[in-house]
Amino acid sequence: MSTSAAKLKLPSGPSRHVYDVIVLGSQVGGALAAALLAKRNHRVLLVEHDGMGPGYEHDGFLLPYAPFVAPPLKAMPAVEEALAELGISTAIGRALRPHTPELQLVLPRNRVDLTTDAARRRAELTREFGEAGEGIQGALSGSAAQHEATDAFFKTGPQLPPDGFFEGWKLKGLIKEHPGLEATPRLASEDPALSLVRGLLPFVVHLEKPSAPLALTRALSQVLAAPSTYPGGMDALRDVFTRRLAELGGDVLGRDNPAGFIVEELAFDGSKFAGVKLVRSETLYRASCLVTATDSGALRRLVTDKKHHRGLLEHLDQSNTRSLLFTVNWVVPESALPRGLGELVLVDTQDPELGPLLVQQHPARTSSAGSGKDVEGVRVVCAGAFVPASARELGEEHLQALATKIDEHLDRLMPFTKQHRALRSAPYLDAGGVRGSRLMPHPLYSFEAEAFLGVTGLKQRTPAKNVILAGREVLPGLGLEGELLAGMRAAKLVQDMLKKKDPLKG
C-alpha cells in the first residue's frame, strides 16, 4: 500500500443513493470511522465536503498548509489495534519516521539538539546549559515516558466524553482506578529550555488553554517520545484510510469526483437526519446515520432549518475557535540552508504576539497533475505560529504583517538563506480556490461544556439522535490520538444504533 501523498485514485461516483451511514467531512477521525464501518460490513459514503487536498498550489509547487508532528504508533496502543483491524498498521508505522534530529530548540543564546539517545542528549544539554543540563535531561526523559502511565486507561476503551449520567458515573469510577491520569506534568519548571518545550503543546493538541494534568502531559509526552513526520502530512495519513475505505467497497465523494463533493444542506425527517444534498445536484444521498468530521461552524451552516433543529445547533455552539495556526512557506535550495539546521525546530521568538515558532522541513514538490513530484536539492521550510482567530477578519494587510513577522524570524534562524529562496508563500494569502472558513489546518478551541479529565469537548451523541460527531472537537486535549479515538468510538456508536449484523439482507 502506498503511503505517499500521491493523488488518490477513487471510483468515479457513488454506487448507490442509500447507505447505512454517511460520513461528512475531511478530518482524519471521520475517515477512520468510515473505513472501520466498511470493514464491519456497513454500506458507507464518505463526503469530504471541506477537503483541501494534500496541499495547495502556488507557482508550480505543492505546499503544506502547516507543520504536522505525529507520535509513533506504539505511543497510541488503542489506535494501533484499530489500524491492525484494517490491515494498515504496518504500512503506517513504517512510513512514520523521526525527524533528524528529533527536535531542535533555538533560544536567544542557545541552540540544542534533543535526540532520543539519552547519552547524546545529556552531553548536548550539559554543553549548552552546564550544571542545569542534568535537571533538564531528567525532566525531558520523565515527560517523554509520562504517557505510558495512562496507556492502560485508554486500552479499556473509556466512554470519553461520556453521554448521560450513567456513562459519566462509570467513567468517574474508571478514572479512580487509574491515578496516573492526575500525575503532575514533568515539564513544570520555568527553566527557559523547558518552557520552550512546553510551547510545542498547542501544535499537538486542539485546546486553547489546557490546564488539567492529562491535557498537559499525554499528547506532548507521546510526541516527545519520538517526534515523527508522515510523508505528505495529516492529509496523506487521512488518504490511507480513505483508500482503505474504497478497497472495502465504500464510496467516496472527494475533490476530484465529477459528482461534486460540497454539501449544500442536511435533510431531516422530523428531528432525525435523513440525507445530504450536494451543491448543484438534485440527488439526495440517504442514510440511517450521519457521522460528522468537520468543524462545528461548517456543520452549523448546513442546517438550514434553524428553528426546528435548535437543540443540535446549541450543541454545536458550545465550541468556540480561539486561535489558528498561521503558516509561511519558504522554497529554498537545500545548499542554502545553514549547516546543522534540524528538520523540526522550535524557536523562542521572544515575541508575545507570536509565541513559539515551529519550523519543519519538507521535500519540495511540484504541483504537476495535482499529485506532485519531489524536486531534487530543493526544500520547503514551513513555519507556523498561533494567532487569534480574529486575524482573518482584520484583512489582508494584517495577514501580510503577520507573514512578514515570521519572515523576520526565519531570516534570523537561517541567515543568508532569504536571498536564495525561490518562493515565499502563506496559505491564508496564497491558497487560491480554498474557502477561507475552511482554511484551518490546526485551530485551538475553548468549550462551554464540562471537560472530563480536561481533554474533552463536544459530546459525540447530539440532540439529533442519529447524528454523531467524530471531529477534532470531541477530544481536543488528546491531539491526533483524540481524533482517531473519536473516529473509533463513532464507528461503535453507529454499530450500536443500527444493530445491523448483515447489511446485505433486507
Salt bridges, closest charged atoms under 4 A:
ASP20 OD1 - ARG43 NH2 3.30
ASP20 OD1 - LYS500 NZ 2.97
GLU85 OE2 - ARG40 NE 2.85
GLU124 OE2 - ARG127 NH2 2.82
GLU128 OE2 - ARG127 NH1 2.60
GLU134 OE2 - ARG122 NE 3.23
ASP151 OD1 - ARG218 NH1 2.99
ASP163 OD2 - ARG461 NH1 3.23
ASP163 OD2 - ARG489 NH2 3.42
GLU167 OE2 - ARG461 NH1 3.19
GLU167 OE1 - ARG489 NH2 2.98
GLU190 OE2 - ARG198 NH2 3.44
ASP235 OD1 - ARG238 NH1 2.95
ASP239 OD1 - ARG238 NH2 3.23
GLU247 OE1 - ARG244 NH1 3.16
GLU264 OE1 - LYS277 NZ 2.80
ASP295 OD2 - ARG472 NH2 2.71
ASP305 OD2 - HIS308 ND1 2.89
ASP317 OD1 - ARG300 NE 2.66
GLU343 OE1 - ARG97 NH1 3.24
ASP351 OD2 - LYS405 NZ 3.12
ASP351 OD2 - HIS409 NE2 3.88
GLU353 OE1 - LYS405 NZ 2.50
ASP374 OD1 - ARG365 NH1 2.67
ASP407 OD2 - ARG424 NH2 2.82
GLU481 OE1 - ARG218 NE 2.80
GLU483 OE2 - HIS206 NE2 3.44
ASP496 OD2 - LYS492 NZ 3.05
ASP502 OD2 - LYS505 NZ 3.97
